[in-house]
């Protein structure tokens, strides 16, 4: 049980590092000088969504749902995150969904 809590604690620590995501109405607009060929990226932390800086997942099957709004006409291209997995974790996965459609199931590396 302590291994699971440790894993979940570290999983929460890593989720706050979000970057390369086009989303959220509270974010600044792209500068007019950017051409259509240039990538516009944002670094977003969980507090910008009204969440605590660290998400703790409790239990051996803890889950957390994070909804990131995307303004009309924009298309997210990438979501990058850092997830710290402690050495006691033997298996796990990170699932990315759009509405109710699963886009990816990423197996966690063994700690």
Residue frames relative to the residue before (quaternion, step in Angstrom):
aa qw qx qy qz dx dy dz
X 1.0000 0.0000 0.0000 0.0000 0.00 0.00 0.00
X 0.6513 0.5081 -0.3171 0.4660 3.58 0.99 -0.81
X 0.6037 0.5491 -0.3541 0.4568 3.61 1.08 -0.68
X 0.6598 0.5059 -0.3085 0.4621 3.56 0.93 -0.88
X 0.6532 0.4998 -0.3229 0.4682 3.60 0.93 -0.80
X 0.6390 0.5194 -0.3273 0.4634 3.56 0.97 -0.82
X 0.6497 0.5124 -0.3128 0.4663 3.58 0.92 -0.89
X 0.6859 0.4886 -0.2863 0.4571 3.55 0.86 -0.95
X 0.6115 0.5382 -0.3495 0.4629 3.57 1.05 -0.70
X 0.6940 0.4624 -0.2795 0.4758 3.59 0.86 -0.93
X 0.5987 0.5516 -0.3617 0.4544 3.57 1.07 -0.64
X 0.6599 0.5091 -0.2971 0.4658 3.56 0.99 -0.84
X 0.6170 0.5558 -0.3441 0.4382 3.56 1.02 -0.78
X 0.7207 0.4729 -0.2641 0.4328 3.57 0.90 -0.86
X 0.6033 0.6172 -0.3585 0.3558 3.59 1.09 -0.58
X 0.6184 0.5818 -0.3617 0.3849 3.60 1.12 -0.41
X 0.6280 0.5252 -0.3529 0.4531 3.61 1.18 -0.20
X 0.1206 0.7896 -0.5839 0.1453 3.56 0.04 1.27
X 0.1466 0.7805 -0.6029 0.0772 3.55 -0.95 0.78
X 0.7942 0.3037 -0.2493 0.4636 3.53 -1.34 0.24
X 0.5113 0.6194 -0.4267 0.4157 3.53 0.85 0.98
X 0.2312 -0.7413 0.6143 0.1401 3.53 -0.86 0.95
X 0.3955 0.7129 -0.4886 0.3108 3.57 -0.31 1.21
X 0.7734 0.4367 -0.2715 0.3707 3.48 -1.42 0.12
X 0.3600 -0.7416 0.5253 0.2109 3.54 -0.88 0.90
X 0.6212 0.5468 -0.3556 0.4344 3.61 1.18 -0.30
X 0.5562 0.6084 -0.3890 0.4114 3.57 1.26 -0.01
X 0.5682 -0.5904 0.4312 0.3776 3.57 -1.13 0.52
X 0.5231 -0.6220 0.4798 0.3305 3.55 -1.18 0.59
X 0.5817 -0.5580 0.4356 0.4007 3.58 -1.14 0.49
X 0.5310 -0.6292 0.4543 0.3403 3.56 -1.05 0.70
X 0.5610 -0.6300 0.4122 0.3442 3.59 -0.97 0.77
X 0.6018 0.5909 -0.3604 0.3986 3.61 1.14 -0.52
X 0.5744 0.5993 -0.3875 0.4010 3.61 1.17 -0.41
X 0.3285 -0.7359 0.5557 0.2043 3.56 -0.83 0.97
X 0.6646 -0.5109 0.3567 0.4124 3.57 -1.25 0.23
X 0.6440 0.5312 -0.3262 0.4435 3.60 1.16 -0.45
X 0.6210 0.5479 -0.3458 0.4411 3.58 1.19 -0.39
X 0.4240 -0.6747 0.5406 0.2698 3.54 -1.12 0.71
X 0.1667 -0.7441 0.6375 0.1101 3.54 -1.02 0.81
X 0.0243 -0.8137 0.5799 -0.0304 3.56 -0.65 1.11
X 0.1697 -0.7624 0.6171 0.0954 3.53 -1.26 0.51
X 0.2582 -0.6946 0.6426 0.1949 3.51 -1.19 0.64
X 0.0481 -0.8127 0.5795 -0.0363 3.55 -0.60 1.15
X 0.1338 -0.7634 0.6198 0.1234 3.56 -0.99 0.77
X 0.6906 -0.5186 0.3176 0.3915 3.55 -1.21 0.47
X 0.6019 0.5855 -0.3638 0.4032 3.59 1.09 -0.61
X 0.5891 0.5679 -0.3722 0.4381 3.61 1.15 -0.45
X 0.6892 0.4142 -0.2676 0.5309 3.59 1.26 -0.30
X 0.5744 -0.6168 0.3650 0.3954 3.58 1.27 0.29
X 0.5350 0.6178 -0.3992 0.4157 3.58 1.23 0.42
X 0.5837 -0.5455 0.4410 0.4090 3.59 -1.21 0.29
X 0.6272 -0.5762 0.3645 0.3765 3.61 -1.14 0.50
X 0.7626 0.2246 -0.1383 0.5907 3.61 1.20 -0.43
X 0.2150 -0.7590 0.6011 0.1278 3.57 -0.96 0.89
X 0.1676 -0.7788 0.5989 0.0820 3.55 -0.78 1.04
X 0.1760 -0.7663 0.6119 0.0858 3.55 -0.89 0.97
X 0.1997 -0.8204 0.5310 0.0716 3.55 -0.58 1.16
X 0.7651 0.3301 -0.2717 0.4815 3.53 -1.12 0.73
X 0.6463 -0.5492 0.3704 0.3788 3.54 -1.27 0.18
X 0.7614 0.2611 -0.1778 0.5661 3.60 1.21 -0.30
X 0.1493 0.8308 -0.5211 0.1267 3.58 1.01 0.79
X 0.0610 -0.7868 0.6139 0.0199 3.56 -1.03 0.80
X 0.0611 -0.7629 0.6411 0.0572 3.54 -1.28 0.38
X 0.2119 -0.7761 0.5833 0.1120 3.55 -0.87 0.95
X 0.0536 -0.7791 0.6245 -0.0100 3.54 -0.83 1.05
X 0.1444 -0.7906 0.5922 0.0580 3.56 -0.68 1.11
X 0.1006 -0.7887 0.6061 0.0232 3.56 -0.76 1.08
X 0.2986 -0.7792 0.5200 0.1826 3.60 -0.43 1.16
X 0.1661 -0.7613 0.6202 0.0904 3.55 -1.07 0.78
X 0.4433 -0.7108 0.4714 0.2759 3.61 -0.62 1.08
X 0.6226 -0.5590 0.4069 0.3665 3.54 -1.17 0.69
X 0.7866 0.2943 -0.2408 0.4864 3.55 -0.93 0.95
X 0.6446 0.4790 -0.3260 0.4988 3.61 1.24 -0.21
X 0.1493 -0.7728 0.6094 0.0954 3.56 -1.18 0.56
X 0.3339 -0.7295 0.5536 0.2234 3.60 -0.63 1.04
X 0.2266 -0.7947 0.5519 0.1115 3.55 -0.97 0.85
X 0.8195 0.0072 0.0370 0.5718 3.57 1.00 -0.71
X 0.1076 -0.7410 0.6593 0.0684 3.50 -1.24 0.60
X 0.0478 -0.7948 0.6049 -0.0054 3.55 -0.63 1.13
X 0.0634 0.7892 -0.6082 0.0564 3.55 -0.98 0.80
X 0.3032 -0.7035 0.6068 0.2121 3.51 -1.32 0.38
X 0.0499 -0.7883 0.6129 -0.0223 3.51 -0.90 0.98
X 0.2218 -0.7774 0.5771 0.1160 3.55 -0.66 1.11
X 0.1106 -0.7881 0.6051 0.0234 3.55 -0.71 1.13
X 0.3549 -0.7482 0.5142 0.2231 3.61 -0.61 1.07
X 0.6616 -0.5579 0.3340 0.3735 3.59 -1.16 0.52
X 0.6432 0.5503 -0.3356 0.4133 3.61 1.13 -0.40
X 0.5525 0.6124 -0.4020 0.3978 3.61 1.22 -0.14
X 0.2237 -0.7948 0.5537 0.1075 3.55 -0.80 1.03
X 0.8038 -0.0697 0.0532 0.5884 3.59 1.06 -0.61
X 0.2176 0.7492 -0.6077 0.1488 3.53 -1.29 0.43
X 0.1511 -0.7849 0.5917 0.1048 3.56 -1.26 0.16
X 0.2749 -0.7084 0.6282 0.1671 3.51 -1.35 0.44
X 0.1346 -0.8191 0.5564 0.0370 3.59 -0.61 1.14
X 0.1519 -0.7645 0.6223 0.0719 3.56 -0.96 0.94
X 0.0178 -0.8084 0.5873 -0.0353 3.55 -0.77 1.09
X 0.1781 -0.7185 0.6585 0.1361 3.52 -1.30 0.50
X 0.7775 -0.0733 -0.0622 0.6215 3.52 -0.41 1.34
X 0.7490 -0.3295 0.2341 0.5250 3.65 -0.43 -1.09
X 0.5432 0.6082 -0.3998 0.4185 3.58 1.23 0.31
X 0.3603 -0.7295 0.5414 0.2121 3.57 -0.81 1.01
X 0.2401 -0.7814 0.5647 0.1136 3.55 -0.76 1.10
X 0.7994 -0.0935 0.0945 0.5860 3.57 1.02 -0.77
X 0.1157 -0.7202 0.6766 0.1004 3.51 -1.27 0.59
X 0.1049 -0.8220 0.5598 -0.0023 3.53 -0.40 1.28
X 0.3278 -0.7412 0.5430 0.2198 3.61 -0.60 1.05
X 0.4321 -0.6848 0.5215 0.2691 3.56 -1.02 0.80
X 0.4847 -0.6359 0.4952 0.3399 3.57 -1.04 0.65
X 0.5269 -0.6087 0.4735 0.3573 3.55 -1.11 0.58
X 0.4892 -0.6989 0.4534 0.2582 3.53 -0.95 1.01
